[in-house]
Amino acid sequence: MRLLHIRCGEDIRDSLVEAGVPGDFLEWSDPICRGPVPVGFDRPSLRSLRSEWIASEWNLDAADCLSRMTEQDAALDRLDDYDRVILWFEHDLYDQATLIALLDRIGYRSNVYMITIDDHPSAKPRFFGLGQLAPAALASLYGTERPVTQEQVSQARHAYRVYREGNEAAIAWVAATVSEQSPLPFLPGALTRHLAELPGDDGLSQTERLTLQALETGAATPGECYRDIMTKTEPQPFLGDLMYWGDLRHLTEAAEPAIAPVPEDWKSAIALTEFGRAVLKGHARWTDKNTVKRWWGGRYLGPDL
């Protein structure tokens, strides 16, 4: 059987090989949960926009980003070369946002199957994702894949459309109306977490707020903040370290920083500023002295581009 595994990253590639799971591997790793996905762009234009944003946000080479994304997208045109294509996606926002974009891209195909979980008995003390699992655990999942249905593709396309439109009410409606019995049962939780990245009453996203709270409760470096958020306070961990570094940088490089000094690496000493403490305690808003300038799905939060 000609077999292809698709994953939003390469975290399970080597483990699948070690476990003896056959098949080719395709990393389709555009992190849809961060950066612009506005409507009105065809595929090549959206790839260019996203590669430029990713390179700027995370200090990468734009040409390399565009080349990789173009190659990955072209590989999706060759899915008919395989008897079975298995999508490996967990429950969190990173994976679910990527999944709905992927299903929107490839549509319904009779040879596409999916493995999707939100927990595993071997994941201790907490399940973060498939990349956390040992080769034997991944091997135990191989063979449990189920065909992707037309209903799942339809739901994914609708969810991805409202995600790209950036309509808060529409996204909240989708999150509230799909259920555990729906075609994509982990989508509600992921979209609910996406909604939490909108500025709250304090002007912060949930990730930004958790970062300030981590420093308030004892974290003293970016690495310690990331550890505490991922293991203790984040209800649905989904951010990779590179993505989190970008969020942290916004708090340290703003007109009025909430954290100082600007860290050089994961072990740099950082602390709340007086303004950061005021925001955390509810005595000030982030937007009292700063302007929000970031993408939320297909919607730009801030002044006109």
N, C-alpha and C positions, 0 to 999 in steps of 0.2 A: 504494500500500500504506500503510495506517495503521500507523505504527511508534512504539514507545515504548522509550526507553533507561532502564534502572534502574541506579543506581550508589550506593554507600554514601558519598556526599559529592558535591560539585559540582565537583570538581577537573578533570573532563574536559568539562564542559558547553560552555564557550566554545570549546574546541579542536574539538569535534565540529562546532559551527556553522561555525567558520573553515574546517574541512576539507570542508565541504559535505555532511556526513553528514546525511541527512534524519531527521525524527522528533521527537516530543516527548521531554522529559527529566523524570524523577522522581528526586529525591534521597531515598533511604530511608536515613537517616543515624544511626539509633539505634546508638551504639557498644557493641554487646553485649559486647565484650571487656573492658569496665570497668563496674563497678557491679552492682546486684542483678538477678538473673533467677530468683528462687525459684519452685518449683512451687507449685500451689495458688492461683494468681491468674488470673482471666480477663483478656482483652485490655485492657479499660478500666482495671482495677485495676493491672495491671502497668505500663501507660503512666503512670498517676499516680505509682506508686512510683518509676519510673525518671526521670520528669521532675523530681520533687522531689530525687532523689539527684544528678542531673546539675547542677541549678541550685545545689545546696549545694556540690558538689565543685568546680565550675569558675566559681563566682560569676556565674551567669546568672539570668535571670528565669524562675521556675518556670512562670508562666502562659504565657509565650511558648514555653517548651520543650514544654509539654503541648499547646498549640494546634498547633504545627508537627508533633508526632508524631501527633496525631489526624488532621490533614489528610493526612499521608503514608500513614497506615494506610487511611484512607477511599479514597485513590486506588487502592489494591490491589483494591478491590471493583469497579473499572471496567476491569480488564484485558481483559475480553471485548470492549471497544470497539475493540481493536487487532487487526490481522491478525498482527502479530509483536511480541513483547516480548523485548528483548535485555538480559540481565543482564551487567554488566561487573564482574568480580571477579578480583583477583589472588590470590596464594598465601598471604599473611601472615595472622596471627591476627585482625587487625581485620576483614579482608574475609571470611575463612572463617567466623568466628563470626557475622557479619552474614548471610552467605549461608545457613547452616543454619537460622537463625531465619526468614529470608525464605522459604525453600522450605517450611519447616514451616507458615508462614502461608498461602501461596498454594496449596500442594499441586501435583498434576500437572495441567498444562494443555497442550493440544496446540499452543498458539501461543507458548509460552515457550521461548526459546533462551538460550544462554550463551556468552560469550567469557571465558576464564580462562587466565591465563599466569603464569609465574614468572620470565620473562626476556624481553628484547628486544634485538636486535643494536644498536639505536640508543642504548640506555641505558648511558651511560658516567659514571664508572668502574664503577658498580654499579646494578643494577635495584632500585628501591625500590617502584615501583608505576605504575599506569596514568597517574596524574596527572603523572608525570615525562616522558611521551612528547609529542613535538611533534605538531601536527595531522596532518601527513602520515603519521606512524607509526600514529596512531589510525585514520586512514582506511584504512591497509593491513590493519588487523584487521577492519574492517567487511566482512562477507561471509564471514568464517571461523566465524561463530557456528554452534553445533550444538544440536539440540533437547535440552531438558532431559528426561530419561527418568524413568519411574516408579521405576526402581532408584535413581537419584540422589536423588529425593525421599524414598524410603524410608530411604536411608542418612542423609540430612540430618536426618530426623525422629528417628531413633534417636540420632544424635550430639547433637542439641539437647536431647533428653530427659535424657541422662546429664550433659550440660553443666549443665543447670538443677538436676539433683539434687545436683551437686557431689560426686559419689562419685569420689575420686581413682583407685581401682582400676579402676572401670568406664571412666573416661576413658582411662587408660593402656592398657586392653585394646583399646579402639577404635583408639587411636593405633598400636598394635602390630599389629593384625590387618588393617587396610586397607592397600592397597598401591598402587603406581603404576598398576596395572591396574584399580583399583577405580573405582567411578563418580565419586568426588570425590577425585582423586589428591593434591591438596594438603592435604587434611584432616589426615593424620597429622602433618605438620610443624607445622601450626598448633596442634593439640592438644598436641603435645610442648612447644611454646613456652608454651602455657597452663599446663601442669604446672610449668614452671620459675618461674612467678609465685607458687607456694606458698612459704612460708617455708622456707629451707634450714637447714642446721646452724647457721648464723650468725644465723638469725632474719629474714633479708632475702629479698626477692624478687630475681629476676635483674636486673630494672631498677634496683632500689635498689643492688644490689651493683656493677653496672656504673657507676653514678653515683659511688660512692665511689672506684672504681678510676680513673675519669676525673680526679677531683681529685688523686689520688695521683700521676698521671702527667703533670700539667701544666695541666689545665684550671683556669680561675680564675673563671669566671662560669657561670651557668646555660646561657647560649647555647653556650659552649664545651663544656660537659658534653653537651648535647644533640647538638651537631655530632659530637663524638668517638664517642658511642654509635652514632649513626645511620650514620656513615661508616666506623667502624673496628672496634668491638667487639661490637655487637649482631648475633647470627647471623641474625636474621630481623626487620629493622626493621618495626615496625607502629604505633608510637605517634605520634599527631599532637602538635604542640607544646603544645596546651592540655592534653591528657591527661598528657603528661610533666610539665608544670608542677605538676599535682596530686600526682604521685608525689614530686617534689622537695620540695614543701611538707611532706609527711609527715616527711621526714628533717630538716627545719629547725624544725618547730613541735612536735616531740615533747617529752615530759617531759624526756628527756635527748637533745638533738639530736646528730646525727652530723655536721651541717654548720652553720656559722654565718658571718655573721648571717643572719636571715631576709631573702631577697632581695626587692627592690622591683620589679625588672624583669630582663630577660634579660642586661643588661650589669652587674648588681650584682656586686661582688667577694665571693666566698664561699670558704670553705676547710674542710677537715676539722677537727673538734674532736678533742680528745684521745681522747674516747670513740669517735668515728668511726674514728680510726686503730687503736684497740684492736680494734674489731669487724672491720675490714678485715684485720688481721694474725692474726685468730683467737684473740686474747687475751681477748675478751669476746663476748657474744652481744647482739644488738639487744634481745632480750626480757629481758635481765638488768635493764634499767632502763626498758623501755617495753612497752606492751601493743599487740599487733597488733589493729587495728580496721579491717577492710576486707572487702569482698566479693570472692569468687573464684567467678565464675559464680553459681550459685544457693546457694552456701554462704557463710555469714558466718564469718569468721575472727576470733574475739575473744569477749569476754564476751557474755552474752545481750543482745539488743536491748531 
